[in-house]
Amino acid sequence: MAKHKRTPHMREMDYALENALHLKGYRNWEIAQHLATVRPYRISPQQVGYDLSFVRKRWAERTVMK
């Protein structure tokens, strides 16, 4: 299988799905498995962790009081 680089749009869609599954209690490896069934590419559980970390960081930056 060739390496597939996610486009910014794909990445944003993944962030939303990963976050929703994470909030339901899914583990990173379960999220990665689920993504593999609904996307034409695979990402590792480690990448799911990086993505979720990015989502949390972005959320914190947007909700900080100015």
Secondary structure, 3 states (H helix, E strand, C coil): CCCCCCCHHHHHHHHHHHHHHHHCCCCHHHHHHHHHHHCCCCCCHHHHHHHHHHHHHHHHHHHCCC
